[in-house]
Amino acid sequence: MTFTAEELSYLRSQPLARLATVGPDGQPDVVPVGITLEGPYIYVAGLDNPRTRKYRNVRDSSSKVALVVDDLVSTAPWSPRFLRVYGTADVVERDIGNGPQPLIRIAPTVSWSWNLEGRPFTHETDMSSIRLQRTVHEPPAEG
């Protein structure tokens, strides 16, 4: 399975995410990153990517990553929404419009989305009416 149409639309509308990687000492590290989608992958670029901790963690330590995309539709009334992705990452070189660039490529394995429609919340909101969507992703086909 892959992202739903609603999840794809949300991901494409949100250029900023938070990426968690794991260092060689087991220490988690989370940083804000820009993301783009192409096919089954999420790509993370960066200024001088090979010098960043996130890039080195993926290249040298662990391919396991977590990514969160979230925002507030409104603060009054409170209207949060999010999409969380667990996946495996590797480093690749791709031309993203200005020549080959070193990127982190994430293959989602499991994702969760919640309240992507942006429903507002009050003390009277029945939280059980907001469904958490869980998706198990198929590994991308090689090639």
SERO-4910 file (N, C-alpha, C, O; in steps of 0.05 Angstrom, whole numbers):
BEGIN
 pado doro    nc1    nc2    nc3   cac1   cac2   cac3    cc1    cc2    cc3    oc1    oc2    oc3
  Met    A     17    -24      0      0      0      0     18     25      0     41     23      7
  Thr    A      6     47     -7     21     72     -8      5     94      6    -16     88     17
  Phe    A     15    118      5      0    140     17    -27    144      3    -29    139    -21
  Thr    A    -47    152     18    -73    158      6    -71    185     -9    -51    199     -6
  Ala    A    -91    190    -26    -91    216    -40    -91    239    -21    -77    259    -26
  Glu    A   -105    237      1   -105    259     21    -78    262     34    -69    285     38
  Glu    A    -64    240     40    -37    242     51    -17    254     32     -1    270     39
  Leu    A    -19    245      6     -1    256    -14     -5    286    -17     14    301    -19
  Ser    A    -30    295    -18    -36    323    -20    -25    339      3    -13    360      0
  Tyr    A    -28    327     27    -17    340     51     13    342     50     25    363     55
  Leu    A     27    320     44     56    320     42     66    340     22     86    354     27
  Arg    A     53    342     -1     61    361    -22     57    390    -14     69    408    -24
  Ser    A     38    394      5     32    422     13     50    431     36     50    455     43
  Gln    A     66    413     47     83    419     71    112    415     64    121    392     65
  Pro    A    127    435     58    155    432     50    174    427     73    197    421     69
  Leu    A    164    431     98    182    428    122    173    404    139    149    400    144
  Ala    A    193    389    147    188    365    164    209    364    185    228    380    186
  Arg    A    207    344    203    227    339    223    237    310    219    221    291    219
  Leu    A    263    307    215    275    281    210    291    272    234    308    287    244
  Ala    A    286    248    243    301    236    264    319    213    253    309    196    238
  Thr    A    344    215    260    364    194    252    377    184    278    372    195    299
  Val    A    393    163    275    407    151    298    436    151    293    446    141    272
  Gly    A    451    162    312    480    164    309    494    138    316    482    120    327
  Pro    A    520    136    311    535    112    317    535    104    347    539     81    354
  Asp    A    531    124    365    530    119    393    502    112    403    497    109    427
  Gly    A    483    110    384    455    104    391    438    129    398    415    127    404
  Gln    A    451    153    398    437    177    404    418    186    382    427    190    359
  Pro    A    392    188    387    374    199    367    380    229    362    389    243    380
  Asp    A    376    238    338    380    266    331    357    274    312    351    260    293
  Val    A    345    296    318    322    306    302    328    334    293    337    351    308
  Val    A    322    339    267    327    365    255    304    372    236    292    355    224
  Pro    A    299    398    233    280    406    212    293    404    185    317    410    181
  Val    A    278    394    165    288    390    138    267    397    117    243    397    123
  Gly    A    276    403     94    259    406     71    255    379     58    274    364     56
  Ile    A    231    374     48    225    348     35    213    352      8    200    372      2
  Thr    A    217    332     -9    202    330    -34    195    301    -38    208    283    -28
  Leu    A    173    296    -53    164    269    -59    169    263    -88    165    280   -106
  Glu    A    178    239    -93    181    229   -120    177    199   -120    193    185   -108
  Gly    A    156    190   -133    150    162   -133    145    152   -105    131    165    -90
  Pro    A    156    129    -98    151    119    -71    170    131    -50    168    123    -26
  Tyr    A    187    149    -57    207    160    -39    202    188    -30    188    204    -43
  Ile    A    212    194     -6    214    221      4    243    229      4    260    214     14
  Tyr    A    250    252     -8    278    261    -10    283    284      8    266    302     11
  Val    A    307    284     20    315    306     38    341    317     26    361    303     24
  Ala    A    340    343     19    364    356      9    375    372     32    366    371     54
  Gly    A    395    388     26    407    405     47    431    419     36    444    411     17
  Leu    A    438    441     49    463    456     42    486    439     52    489    434     76
  Asp    A    503    431     33    527    415     40    519    390     56    531    384     77
  Asn    A    499    376     46    488    353     59    509    333     71    505    325     94
  Pro    A    530    326     57    550    307     68    563    316     95    573    299    109
  Arg    A    562    342    101    574    351    126    554    351    149    562    358    171
  Thr    A    529    344    144    509    345    165    508    319    181    515    298    170
  Arg    A    500    321    205    498    298    223    477    278    211    482    254    211
  Lys    A    454    288    202    433    271    192    444    253    168    438    229    167
  Tyr    A    458    266    150    469    252    127    490    231    136    489    208    127
  Arg    A    508    239    153    528    220    163    516    197    179    525    174    177
  Asn    A    495    203    195    482    182    210    470    161    192    473    137    196
  Val    A    457    170    170    445    151    151    467    136    137    466    111    133
  Arg    A    487    150    128    509    138    112    526    119    129    534     97    119
  Asp    A    532    126    154    552    111    170    541     95    192    555     78    203
  Ser    A    516     99    200    506     87    225    482     70    221    483     45    222
  Ser    A    459     82    217    433     67    217    416     77    194    414    102    190
  Ser    A    403     59    180    385     67    159    357     73    170    339     82    155
  Lys    A    352     67    195    326     72    207    322    102    212    339    115    224
  Val    A    299    113    202    292    141    206    263    144    213    247    125    209
  Ala    A    256    167    224    228    175    229    226    203    219    244    220    222
  Leu    A    203    209    207    197    235    196    170    244    205    151    228    204
  Val    A    167    269    214    141    280    222    136    305    206    153    323    204
  Val    A    113    307    194    103    331    181     78    339    196     59    323    198
  Asp    A     78    363    207     55    372    223     51    402    220     70    416    212
  Asp    A     27    411    225     22    439    225     -4    445    240    -18    426    249
  Leu    A    -10    470    243    -35    479    256    -51    494    234    -42    514    223
  Val    A    -74    483    228    -92    497    210   -100    524    223   -103    544    209
  Ser    A   -105    523    249   -113    546    264   -105    543    293   -103    520    303
  Thr    A   -100    565    307    -96    563    336   -121    570    351   -123    565    375
  Ala    A   -141    583    338   -166    590    351   -188    586    330   -194    604    315
  Pro    A   -201    563    330   -198    541    349   -173    524    342   -163    524    319
  Trp    A   -164    509    362   -141    492    359   -146    470    339   -166    455    341
  Ser    A   -129    469    317   -134    450    295   -108    438    285    -98    446    264
  Pro    A    -96    420    301    -71    407    292    -76    384    273    -98    373    272
  Arg    A    -56    377    258    -57    353    241    -28    344    236     -9    359    239
  Phe    A    -25    318    229      2    308    225      3    283    208    -17    269    204
  Leu    A     27    278    198     33    252    184     61    244    194     80    260    193
  Arg    A     62    220    205     88    209    215     96    185    198     79    169    191
  Val    A    122    183    192    132    162    175    155    148    189    174    162    198
  Tyr    A    155    122    190    179    106    196    188     95    169    172     88    152
  Gly    A    215     93    166    225     83    141    254     76    143    267     79    164
  Thr    A    264     68    120    293     63    117    304     83     97    291     91     78
  Ala    A    328     92    103    340    113     87    367    105     76    381     88     88
  Asp    A    374    116     54    401    113     43    409    140     31    392    158     29
  Val    A    434    142     23    443    167     10    447    161    -19    457    140    -27
  Val    A    438    180    -35    439    178    -64    447    204    -76    446    225    -63
  Glu    A    455    204   -102    460    228   -116    439    230   -138    435    211   -153
  Arg    A    426    253   -140    405    258   -160    407    286   -169    415    304   -155
  Asp    A    399    290   -194    398    317   -205    371    328   -198    350    319   -206
  Ile    A    371    349   -181    346    362   -173    343    390   -186    330    407   -174
  Gly    A    354    393   -209    351    417   -224    376    434   -227    377    451   -245
  Asn    A    396    429   -211    421    444   -213    445    426   -211    465    432   -198
  Gly    A    443    403   -224    464    384   -224    461    363   -202    444    366   -185
  Pro    A    477    342   -203    476    321   -183    480    332   -154    499    347   -149
  Gln    A    463    323   -136    464    332   -108    463    307    -90    449    288    -96
  Pro    A    478    307    -68    476    285    -48    450    289    -32    446    310    -20
  Leu    A    433    268    -32    407    269    -19    404    246      0    417    225     -3
  Ile    A    386    249     19    377    226     35    350    217     22    332    233     17
  Arg    A    349    191     16    325    180      4    311    162     24    324    143     34
  Ile    A    286    167     30    271    152     50    250    134     36    234    144     20
  Ala    A    251    109     42    231     90     33    212     85     57    220     72     76
  Pro    A    188     95     57    169     91     80    163     62     84    160     47     65
  Thr    A    162     54    109    154     26    116    126     26    130    110     10    124
  Val    A    122     46    148     96     49    161     91     79    164    110     94    170
  Ser    A     66     87    161     60    115    166     33    117    181     16     99    180
  Trp    A     30    140    194      5    146    209     -2    174    202     15    192    202
  Ser    A    -28    179    196    -37    206    192    -61    211    210    -76    192    217
  Trp    A    -65    236    217    -86    243    236    -96    271    230    -81    290    228
  Asn    A   -122    273    228   -137    298    225   -127    315    201   -125    339    204
  Leu    A   -120    302    179   -111    318    156   -131    337    145   -124    356    132
  Glu    A   -157    332    151   -178    351    142   -177    376    158   -190    396    151
  Gly    A   -163    376    181   -160    400    197   -183    408    214   -189    431    218
  Arg    A   -197    388    225   -220    393    242   -212    407    267   -191    401    279
  Pro    A   -227    427    276   -220    441    301   -227    425    325   -245    407    324
  Phe    A   -213    430    347   -218    416    372   -226    436    394   -215    458    397
  Thr    A   -245    427    410   -253    442    433   -256    422    456   -251    398    452
  His    A   -263    431    479   -266    412    502   -290    393    497   -291    372    509
  Glu    A   -308    400    479   -331    383    473   -325    363    450   -343    347    444
  Thr    A   -302    365    437   -297    347    414   -295    318    423   -281    311    442
  Asp    A   -309    301    408   -308    272    413   -283    262    398   -283    258    374
  Met    A   -261    258    413   -235    250    401   -237    223    387   -221    218    369
  Ser    A   -255    206    395   -257    180    381   -268    183    353   -266    164    337
  Ser    A   -279    206    346   -289    211    319   -266    218    299   -271    218    275
  Ile    A   -242    223    310   -219    230    293   -203    204    290   -191    194    309
  Arg    A   -202    194    266   -190    168    261   -160    171    255   -152    188    239
  Leu    A   -144    154    267   -116    152    261   -113    132    238   -120    109    241
  Gln    A   -102    141    215    -98    124    192    -70    112    193    -51    127    193
  Arg    A    -69     86    194    -43     72    194    -40     57    168    -58     43    159
  Thr    A    -17     60    155    -11     47    130     15     33    131     35     44    139
  Val    A     15      8    122     40     -8    119     47     -5     89     31    -12     72
  His    A     71      5     84     79     10     56     95    -14     45    110    -27     59
  Glu    A     90    -19     20    105    -40      5    133    -30     -1    136     -6     -7
  Pro    A    153    -47      0    180    -38     -7    180    -29    -37    167    -42    -53
  Pro    A    194     -7    -43    195      1    -71    208    -20    -88    226    -35    -80
  Ala    A    199    -22   -113    211    -41   -132    238    -30   -140    242     -6   -145
  Glu    A    258    -48   -141    285    -40   -149    285    -33   -179    271    -44   -195
  Gly    A    303    -14   -185    306     -7   -214    298     19   -220    300     27   -243
***
